[in-house]
Amino acid sequence: MTSDWDEIKRLAADFQKVQLSSTLSKLSEANCIEVVNLLIERELINVVFTVDGKEYITPEHLERELEDELYAHGGCIHLVELAKNLNVDQSRINQLAETIAKDKDDLHLVLGYLLNEDYCRSLAVEINESLSQKGEVSVFELASHYSLPTEFLLLHVMQKYLGTIIQAKQDSEDNMKFFTLKYLARCRAKLKGSLIGLTMPTPVATFFQNIGAQESIYHALINELNPTGVITSKQKGALYIPYVYTKTQSDWVDVFYKQNGYLEYDAVARLGVSAPLNFIKRQLATQDCTYLKKCCVDQRIIGQIEAALEECIVTGSYLDATTILPSIMSEEDIADIIAIVLKPNKQKSTQLIGTTIFTTQFIDKLMEPCQEICARNAKQFVENGSYQKFISESQGSGGKAYDLDVESSKADKKDERRRKATGGKSGGGAQGRETKTKSTKKHVRGGGDKGRHSDSDDDTYSNKKKSNATLDLVTVKEIEKAIFKPLDAEGLGDLSDELAQQFYPQLSRSAQSIAQSLFEASLKSSSQNRRQVHSNVQDKINESLGDIRLYEKGLKLFPVTLQPQLVKYLLKSLGNDVCNEIFVYVANECNLSYEGELTVEQRAKIQQECAEEYRSVLSALAKTISGTSVEDFLTAAENALIACSMILKKVDKKKDRTLIMVHKHKLLDELTKCQDAGLVLHLCVLVIFTVSTQCILHASGKHVSSILSYLQPVLDDKQRTTLMAYHDLVLKMLSSDGDAAKAAANDIDGMMKEVKEIAANYKKAGVTSAE
């Protein structure tokens, strides 16, 4: 090595000598280039060309210049900048940097940078200054700041100069973090003070914010301090629970349970316990607790309920569990407590409604008014026929419910038939209704098309609807109304609806049973009742038909042109009433339902659904009402009576004269009380007609003029003038308005008394007779 260096010095002296020599021996630039190229070709020398090709440099000199540049840039320079400064090809610089970085330990090639040990030492100084200010440093932060790899910084800077230049302590859990001893002492002091002052669970993240420390330091310091509290976990959302907090929870649970005998889970949860049920079970492991859905109770509370229930059963009263149990209990918890207390032997003598336990004695006393309602309603339904209708509809046939009565009257029917055939009057009409077996049986055999509901417009019979028919003899509202007052007196009025719903089926069955008993009892006496009803209907129809005959005699006195109008009015009024009476009788006989006054549609329905023996006579009777012949109507009515096992009584002229006199007195009584101008005139002409003709007349108000014209011959001049003037005033009052109507009304008031006196004092003049 020394000989080589001496040779170099010698060559340098020779070059210097040549340069200082005379120009006579100096080579040209081209010759020099040729000489150097020749030496390179023969590998006698090793040189490096510059980028512009104007200069040559030896590798040794290039290395020396590289180190000089590195020193000049503070021990850190990028290879690109180095190649540019040395004017050498980049590949040569890269190759040379790699070579010297391998050969020399104090040089490092990192991410295109060439670094020496001086630079690393300066980095260590800077990092130590940063540590003294911040107290902590992360290799990752340093790598980002200095643009160097973390591994290089950790090995060649941090760990190499740790304890010498860098005065810090490496984190035992994270080797990329370093802390100063003062920083650790400061964090330890902050953490210790926080742990001592805490009384509530606190997130670990709060400690990080307060003491400004890393999580790894926190756990290390916690382990070092060994506090009395508990850390839930080492995860990010962990909590630190102080011992004083846990003790406070336990003491509160113990004290509250001992004082009150129960514990609410939500109340324990509000103390911060995440699993209150498990916490209570651990805390009260030695206590005899009953755990419910919302709370747990001591045996003392259950004992209080049991004692109160025993007293309730003995006194025959009730027990509202909510008045004894804690108010925080839910309905489910109360139900569970009651289920524990209500053992099988006590369930027989009690009834539970909601949270109230009623004894059977209390319930029986409470339901006494309801039993009275059941009996009253059952009697009412049987008396008005609703229950009979329900029985017949539910059985799908109208006559089955009365089979007992029908069978008992078969023998009477034969005797009745014989009496009717002989034309006898005594007793026949009264018994014909009761012994009506044939019509009832035929209705039973009539099948499904005759058992329709009266309130349905559909002609299709539904057996399914009949089988599902129900009859509410007592309603929930009636039960609730009956029990509300005694319950409200006890402060239990809000339970009236629930109790009514609870006992409605039982009371409904009771009412059905009472109705059935009454119905069966009524069947035994129905024979006598039917005879009486049959007799009453027969008498009423005979009376009405007699009146129609008398009215017919009166209207025949009028001109032929007026008679059709009077006949039509007579049939539409009195004839319609007789027709309705017969149709109602047939409907009852066949157990057909109807509502109120019969209409044309209802009569048609009864006619269609009744037994076969009634259909033709009812059809003929209904047609005569809209006709103009009284004789046809009377004939059809007589045929209908025969079909109904009734007898049309013979005409008694002596009795007719009595009826005419009674009718006249009725008209006079009505005239005396009447104050209506038109009706006064109407009644007046009817009275005069009755007195003068000894016949009665049934006419409407529109026929007054015609009747008054007919009566002209039987009136004297004064009577005629007065009645005609009164008639004209009535027409004027009815056809006018305003002052004219008022004036006519005033004149009528002045004449009304005179008109009434004419009718009251009128005597028969013998001009016309009824014969």
LUMBADO-360945 format. One record per residue (C-alpha): x, y, z; residue in one letter. Coordinates in steps of 0.1 Angstrom, whole numbers, padded with zeros to 4 digits, always signed. Layout:
XYZa/...
This chain:
+0000+0000+0000m/+0029+0024+0008t/+0047+0016-0024s/+0015+0024-0044d/+0012+0056-0026w/+0048+0065-0034d/+0043+0057-0070e/+0013+0079-0071i/+0033+0107-0056k/+0060+0102-0081r/+0036+0102-0110l/+0021+0134-0097a/+0055+0150-0096a/+0062+0139-0131d/+0029+0154-0143f/+0037+0186-0125q/+0071+0186-0141k/+0056+0181-0175v/+0031+0208-0170q/+0058+0232-0161l/+0080+0222-0190s/+0083+0242-0222s/+0055+0240-0247t/+0078+0226-0272l/+0072+0191-0257s/+0035+0196-0250k/+0010+0171-0266l/-0021+0183-0284s/-0056+0176-0270e/-0063+0151-0297a/-0031+0132-0290n/-0039+0131-0253c/-0073+0117-0260i/-0058+0090-0283e/-0032+0082-0256v/-0058+0079-0229v/-0081+0057-0251n/-0052+0035-0259l/-0043+0031-0223l/-0080+0023-0215i/-0082-0002-0243e/-0051-0020-0230r/-0066-0017-0195e/-0035+0000-0183l/-0056+0026-0165i/-0091+0027-0150n/-0109+0061-0153v/-0145+0073-0151v/-0159+0097-0177f/-0179+0127-0167t/-0214+0132-0181v/-0202+0157-0207d/-0173+0135-0217g/-0147+0163-0213k/-0130+0150-0182e/-0117+0118-0167y/-0116+0108-0131i/-0103+0078-0113t/-0126+0057-0091p/-0105+0065-0061e/-0108+0102-0067h/-0146+0098-0074l/-0149+0081-0040e/-0130+0109-0023r/-0152+0135-0039e/-0183+0116-0029l/-0173+0116+0007e/-0165+0153+0004d/-0199+0161-0009e/-0215+0140+0019l/-0196+0159+0045y/-0205+0192+0028a/-0242+0183+0030h/-0242+0175+0067g/-0239+0137+0064g/-0271+0132+0043c/-0275+0136+0005i/-0296+0120-0021h/-0278+0100-0048l/-0296+0120-0076v/-0283+0152-0062e/-0248+0137-0057l/-0246+0125-0094a/-0256+0160-0105k/-0230+0177-0083n/-0202+0153-0093l/-0212+0154-0130n/-0210+0116-0132v/-0234+0091-0146d/-0261+0081-0121q/-0254+0044-0124s/-0218+0050-0115r/-0229+0069-0084i/-0254+0043-0074n/-0229+0015-0078q/-0202+0034-0059l/-0227+0043-0030a/-0237+0007-0026e/-0201-0004-0026t/-0189+0020+0000i/-0220+0015+0022a/-0212-0022+0024k/-0175-0016+0030d/-0178+0011+0056k/-0200+0007+0088d/-0203+0045+0093d/-0221+0050+0059l/-0257+0039+0052h/-0277+0038+0020l/-0314+0043+0029v/-0341+0050+0003l/-0317+0067-0021g/-0300+0087+0006y/-0265+0083+0016l/-0261+0089+0053l/-0231+0089+0076n/-0228+0084+0113e/-0226+0122+0120d/-0260+0126+0105y/-0274+0098+0127c/-0258+0114+0158r/-0274+0148+0149s/-0308+0130+0145l/-0304+0116+0180a/-0297+0150+0194v/-0328+0165+0177e/-0350+0136+0189i/-0337+0140+0225n/-0346+0177+0224e/-0381+0167+0212s/-0384+0142+0239l/-0375+0167+0266s/-0403+0190+0253q/-0431+0164+0247k/-0421+0136+0271g/-0429+0110+0245e/-0421+0102+0209v/-0431+0075+0184s/-0408+0061+0158v/-0436+0063+0133f/-0439+0100+0138e/-0401+0103+0134l/-0402+0083+0102a/-0429+0105+0088s/-0410+0137+0099h/-0376+0126+0086y/-0388+0105+0056s/-0367+0076+0068l/-0377+0040+0075p/-0389+0031+0110t/-0365+0002+0112e/-0335+0023+0104f/-0345+0049+0129l/-0352+0023+0156l/-0319+0004+0151l/-0294+0031+0141h/-0307+0060+0160v/-0330+0053+0188m/-0317+0021+0202q/-0281+0029+0193k/-0280+0062+0212y/-0306+0053+0239l/-0291+0061+0273g/-0262+0081+0258t/-0275+0109+0236i/-0312+0100+0239i/-0323+0101+0276q/-0355+0081+0275a/-0372+0048+0282k/-0385+0024+0256q/-0421+0012+0260d/-0421-0025+0271s/-0452-0033+0252e/-0446-0011+0221d/-0409-0009+0211n/-0418+0019+0187m/-0425+0044+0216k/-0401+0061+0239f/-0408+0082+0270f/-0388+0103+0293t/-0387+0094+0330l/-0401+0127+0340k/-0431+0122+0317y/-0438+0088+0332l/-0436+0102+0367a/-0460+0130+0357r/-0485+0106+0342c/-0482+0083+0372r/-0490+0112+0395a/-0520+0123+0374k/-0534+0087+0372l/-0530+0081+0409k/-0549+0113+0418g/-0577+0105+0393s/-0581+0070+0407l/-0583+0082+0442i/-0609+0109+0434g/-0633+0088+0412l/-0666+0077+0426t/-0684+0067+0394m/-0675+0043+0366p/-0654+0062+0341t/-0643+0052+0306p/-0606+0045+0302v/-0605+0068+0272a/-0612+0097+0297t/-0580+0089+0315f/-0561+0091+0282f/-0575+0125+0276q/-0569+0138+0312n/-0534+0125+0317i/-0524+0128+0280g/-0508+0094+0280a/-0509+0064+0257q/-0530+0034+0264e/-0500+0012+0268s/-0486+0035+0295i/-0519+0036+0312y/-0522-0001+0316h/-0486-0004+0327a/-0491+0024+0353l/-0524+0008+0364i/-0506-0025+0370n/-0479-0006+0389e/-0503+0013+0411l/-0526-0017+0417n/-0558+0004+0425p/-0588-0010+0445t/-0611-0006+0415g/-0618-0028+0386v/-0611-0024+0349i/-0637-0041+0328t/-0614-0050+0300s/-0583-0039+0280k/-0604-0030+0250q/-0610+0005+0237k/-0643+0010+0254g/-0633-0004+0288a/-0645+0012+0321l/-0628+0017+0354y/-0652+0010+0383i/-0640+0023+0416p/-0644+0002+0447y/-0663+0029+0465v/-0689+0028+0437y/-0694-0010+0439t/-0696-0008+0477k/-0723+0019+0475t/-0744-0002+0451q/-0742-0032+0474s/-0750-0012+0505d/-0780+0005+0487w/-0794-0029+0476v/-0791-0044+0511d/-0806-0014+0529v/-0835-0009+0505f/-0844-0046+0505y/-0844-0048+0543k/-0865-0017+0546q/-0891-0023+0519n/-0890-0061+0513g/-0887-0058+0475y/-0862-0046+0448l/-0871-0032+0414e/-0847-0043+0386y/-0849-0009+0369d/-0840+0008+0401a/-0809-0013+0404v/-0801-0007+0368a/-0803+0031+0374r/-0775+0026+0399l/-0753+0016+0369g/-0756-0022+0372v/-0757-0037+0337s/-0772-0071+0347a/-0794-0062+0377p/-0810-0096+0381l/-0777-0114+0384n/-0763-0087+0407f/-0793-0090+0430i/-0790-0128+0431k/-0754-0125+0441r/-0760-0098+0466q/-0791-0115+0482l/-0779-0151+0479a/-0788-0159+0515t/-0823-0143+0513q/-0855-0161+0505d/-0866-0141+0475c/-0892-0146+0449t/-0880-0133+0415y/-0906-0118+0392l/-0903-0102+0358k/-0899-0066+0370k/-0888-0070+0406c/-0881-0095+0434c/-0900-0096+0467v/-0894-0109+0501d/-0916-0135+0518q/-0929-0108+0541r/-0950-0092+0512i/-0963-0126+0502i/-0973-0133+0538g/-0992-0100+0539q/-1012-0109+0508i/-1019-0144+0522e/-1032-0129+0555a/-1053-0103+0538a/-1068-0131+0515l/-1077-0152+0545e/-1095-0123+0562e/-1113-0116+0529c/-1126-0152+0526i/-1137-0152+0562v/-1156-0118+0559t/-1170-0126+0524g/-1156-0094+0509s/-1129-0087+0483y/-1092-0080+0481l/-1075-0055+0458d/-1039-0067+0456a/-1027-0033+0443t/-1035-0018+0477t/-1010-0040+0495i/-0983-0047+0468l/-0957-0021+0459p/-0969+0004+0433s/-0939-0003+0410i/-0952-0038+0403m/-0965-0045+0368s/-0997-0063+0361e/-0977-0095+0352e/-0959-0094+0386d/-0991-0089+0405i/-1007-0118+0386a/-0977-0140+0395d/-0980-0130+0432i/-1017-0138+0431i/-1010-0171+0414a/-0987-0180+0443i/-1012-0170+0469v/-1043-0184+0453l/-1038-0221+0460k/-1063-0247+0446p/-1082-0249+0479n/-1087-0211+0478k/-1096-0209+0442q/-1129-0226+0448k/-1141-0198+0471s/-1127-0169+0451t/-1130-0152+0417q/-1101-0132+0402l/-1110-0102+0381i/-1079-0083+0370g/-1059-0076+0402t/-1089-0079+0425t/-1099-0111+0442i/-1136-0115+0449f/-1151-0141+0472t/-1180-0162+0461t/-1202-0147+0488q/-1195-0112+0475f/-1202-0122+0439i/-1234-0139+0448d/-1246-0108+0467k/-1235-0086+0438l/-1253-0107+0412m/-1287-0108+0430e/-1300-0077+0411p/-1288-0094+0379c/-1308-0125+0387q/-1339-0104+0391e/-1332-0088+0357i/-1328-0123+0341c/-1362-0134+0356a/-1379-0102+0345r/-1365-0103+0310n/-1372-0140+0306a/-1409-0134+0316k/-1412-0105+0292q/-1397-0124+0263f/-1420-0153+0269v/-1451-0131+0273e/-1445-0111+0241n/-1437-0142+0220g/-1401-0135+0213s/-1389-0166+0230y/-1414-0188+0211q/-1402-0172+0179k/-1366-0179+0188f/-1374-0216+0196i/-1392-0221+0164s/-1365-0205+0143e/-1337-0223+0160s/-1354-0257+0154q/-1359-0248+0117g/-1397-0253+0119s/-1425-0231+0133g/-1446-0258+0149g/-1423-0281+0168k/-1422-0259+0199a/-1460-0263+0203y/-1463-0300+0196d/-1473-0307+0232l/-1503-0284+0230d/-1512-0296+0195v/-1512-0333+0206e/-1533-0324+0237s/-1560-0307+0215s/-1565-0334+0188k/-1597-0348+0204a/-1612-0313+0209d/-1607-0306+0172k/-1630-0334+0160k/-1658-0322+0182d/-1654-0287+0171e/-1655-0297+0134r/-1688-0314+0141r/-1704-0283+0158r/-1693-0261+0129k/-1708-0284+0103a/-1742-0282+0121t/-1740-0244+0120g/-1741-0240+0158g/-1729-0208+0173k/-1725-0216+0210s/-1689-0222+0218g/-1678-0230+0183g/-1659-0198+0176g/-1642-0200+0210a/-1628-0235+0205q/-1620-0234+0168g/-1588-0214+0174r/-1575-0236+0201e/-1580-0269+0183t/-1565-0258+0151k/-1543-0288+0145t/-1544-0292+0108k/-1531-0258+0100s/-1503-0261+0125t/-1492-0295+0112k/-1493-0285+0076k/-1471-0256+0085h/-1446-0280+0101v/-1445-0301+0069r/-1442-0270+0048g/-1404-0273+0047g/-1377-0247+0045g/-1395-0223+0021d/-1420-0212+0048k/-1397-0205+0077g/-1383-0172+0066r/-1372-0144+0088h/-1398-0116+0089s/-1371-0088+0086d/-1354-0102+0055s/-1361-0091+0020d/-1344-0122+0006d/-1367-0150-0005d/-1341-0177+0000t/-1344-0195+0033y/-1311-0202+0052s/-1311-0232+0076n/-1276-0223+0086k/-1287-0189+0099k/-1315-0205+0119k/-1293-0230+0135s/-1270-0201+0146n/-1298-0180+0159a/-1293-0165+0193t/-1316-0147+0218l/-1301-0122+0242d/-1324-0123+0272l/-1300-0102+0291v/-1273-0078+0278t/-1239-0068+0291v/-1251-0032+0296k/-1280-0043+0318e/-1256-0064+0339i/-1231-0035+0341e/-1258-0010+0351k/-1271-0033+0379a/-1237-0039+0395i/-1221-0005+0389f/-1237+0012+0419k/-1226-0013+0446p/-1191-0016+0430l/-1188+0022+0428d/-1196+0024+0465a/-1166+0002+0471e/-1144+0022+0447g/-1145-0006+0421l/-1167+0011+0395g/-1140+0006+0368d/-1144-0031+0371l/-1181-0032+0363s/-1176-0037+0326d/-1151-0065+0331e/-1173-0082+0357l/-1203-0079+0333a/-1184-0095+0305q/-1172-0122+0329q/-1206-0132+0342f/-1226-0125+0310y/-1225-0162+0298p/-1236-0175+0332q/-1264-0150+0335l/-1275-0155+0299s/-1277-0193+0306r/-1297-0186+0337s/-1321-0164+0318a/-1325-0190+0291q/-1333-0216+0318s/-1359-0193+0334i/-1374-0186+0300a/-1375-0223+0292q/-1393-0230+0325s/-1418-0202+0319l/-1423-0214+0283f/-1430-0249+0294e/-1454-0237+0320a/-1471-0216+0294s/-1476-0246+0272l/-1497-0262+0298k/-1521-0233+0300s/-1519-0223+0263s/-1550-0242+0254s/-1573-0219+0275q/-1554-0188+0263n/-1558-0198+0227r/-1595-0203+0231r/-1598-0168+0246q/-1577-0152+0219v/-1597-0170+0192h/-1630-0158+0207s/-1618-0122+0209n/-1606-0121+0173v/-1638-0137+0161q/-1660-0112+0180d/-1639-0082+0168k/-1641-0093+0131i/-1678-0100+0134n/-1683-0065+0149e/-1663-0049+0121s/-1682-0068+0094l/-1715-0058+0109g/-1704-0022+0108d/-1694-0025+0072i/-1729-0040+0063r/-1746-0010+0080l/-1723+0015+0062y/-1731-0002+0029e/-1769+0003+0035k/-1762+0040+0040g/-1740+0046+0010l/-1766+0029-0013k/-1789+0059-0007l/-1766+0081-0027f/-1765+0083-0065p/-1750+0055-0084v/-1722+0077-0097t/-1711+0085-0061l/-1714+0050-0046q/-1681+0036-0061p/-1661+0063-0044q/-1678+0057-0010l/-1674+0019-0014v/-1637+0023-0023k/-1631+0045+0008y/-1650+0020+0030l/-1630-0010+0018l/-1597+0009+0020k/-1603+0018+0056s/-1626-0006+0075l/-1622-0034+0050g/-1584-0031+0053n/-1586-0034+0091d/-1607-0066+0089v/-1582-0080+0063c/-1553-0072+0086n/-1570-0089+0116e/-1574-0121+0096i/-1539-0120+0083f/-1525-0114+0118v/-1545-0143+0131y/-1531-0166+0103v/-1496-0154+0109a/-1499-0162+0146n/-1515-0195+0138e/-1486-0205+0115c/-1460-0189+0138n/-1449-0163+0111l/-1433-0132+0122s/-1444-0096+0113y/-1438-0061+0125e/-1463-0035+0136g/-1492-0025+0112e/-1493-0049+0083l/-1484-0034+0049t/-1493-0048+0015v/-1458-0064+0012e/-1462-0080+0047q/-1496-0094+0038r/-1481-0109+0005a/-1453-0125+0025k/-1477-0140+0051i/-1499-0153+0022q/-1469-0169+0006q/-1455-0185+0038e/-1487-0196+0055c/-1502-0231+0053a/-1518-0242+0021e/-1554-0241+0034e/-1551-0204+0040y/-1535-0192+0008r/-1565-0191-0016s/-1589-0174+0009v/-1563-0149+0019l/-1555-0141-0017s/-1592-0136-0026a/-1597-0114+0005l/-1567-0092-0003a/-1580-0087-0039k/-1614-0075-0027t/-1599-0046-0008i/-1589-0028-0040s/-1623-0036-0056g/-1657-0017-0056t/-1680-0044-0043s/-1688-0047-0006v/-1707-0080-0012e/-1675-0096-0027d/-1655-0084+0003f/-1681-0099+0027l/-1681-0132+0009t/-1643-0134+0008a/-1642-0125+0045a/-1667-0152+0054e/-1647-0178+0035n/-1615-0167+0053a/-1633-0170+0087l/-1644-0205+0078i/-1608-0214+0069a/-1598-0200+0103c/-1624-0221+0121s/-1644-0190+0129m/-1682-0184+0125i/-1698-0154+0109l/-1727-0144+0131k/-1762-0138+0116k/-1777-0104+0111v/-1798-0091+0140d/-1819-0061+0129k/-1828-0052+0165k/-1792-0051+0174k/-1785-0030+0143d/-1809-0003+0154r/-1791-0002+0187t/-1758+0001+0170l/-1771+0031+0149i/-1782+0049+0180m/-1748+0043+0197v/-1730+0055+0166h/-1751+0087+0165k/-1743+0095+0202h/-1706+0089+0195k/-1707+0114+0167l/-1725+0140+0189l/-1700+0135+0217d/-1672+0140+0192e/-1689+0170+0177l/-1693+0187+0211t/-1656+0184+0218k/-1644+0193+0183c/-1631+0228+0174q/-1617+0221+0139d/-1639+0240+0114a/-1637+0213+0086g/-1643+0184+0110l/-1672+0202+0127v/-1690+0203+0093l/-1680+0167+0085h/-1695+0154+0118l/-1725+0176+0115c/-1736+0162+0081v/-1729+0126+0093l/-1752+0132+0124v/-1780+0147+0102i/-1776+0119+0077f/-1779+0093+0105t/-1810+0109+0121v/-1828+0115+0088s/-1821+0081+0072t/-1816+0059+0102q/-1785+0046+0085c/-1749+0052+0093i/-1723+0065+0068l/-1685+0061+0065h/-1671+0088+0043a/-1641+0110+0040s/-1639+0148+0042g/-1639+0152+0004k/-1674+0137+0003h/-1689+0164+0026v/-1702+0185-0003s/-1720+0155-0019s/-1735+0145+0014i/-1747+0181+0021l/-1763+0182-0014s/-1781+0149-0006y/-1794+0163+0026l/-1809+0195+0010q/-1845+0181+0010p/-1845+0172+0047v/-1833+0206+0059l/-1854+0237+0064d/-1845+0270+0048d/-1826+0283+0078k/-1807+0251+0084q/-1799+0248+0047r/-1787+0285+0045t/-1766+0282+0076t/-1749+0249+0066l/-1742+0261+0030m/-1728+0294+0043a/-1706+0276+0068y/-1696+0252+0040h/-1686+0281+0017d/-1666+0297+0046l/-1647+0265+0052v/-1638+0262+0015l/-1627+0298+0014k/-1605+0294+0045m/-1589+0263+0031l/-1583+0277-0004s/-1573+0313+0006s/-1544+0328+0026d/-1536+0360+0043g/-1564+0384+0053d/-1591+0365+0034a/-1584+0333+0053a/-1583+0351+0086k/-1617+0368+0079a/-1632+0335+0069a/-1619+0319+0101a/-1634+0347+0122n/-1668+0342+0105d/-1665+0304+0111i/-1659+0309+0148d/-1691+0330+0150g/-1711+0303+0132m/-1696+0271+0147m/-1719+0271+0177k/-1750+0275+0155e/-1739+0246+0133v/-1733+0223+0162k/-1768+0232+0176e/-1784+0223+0142i/-1768+0188+0144a/-1777+0183+0181a/-1813+0195+0177n/-1821+0179+0144y/-1851+0157+0143k/-1862+0131+0118k/-1887+0145+0094a/-1897+0112+0079g/-1886+0121+0043v/-1863+0091+0038t/-1861+0057+0053s/-1835+0030+0053a/-1858+0002+0042e/
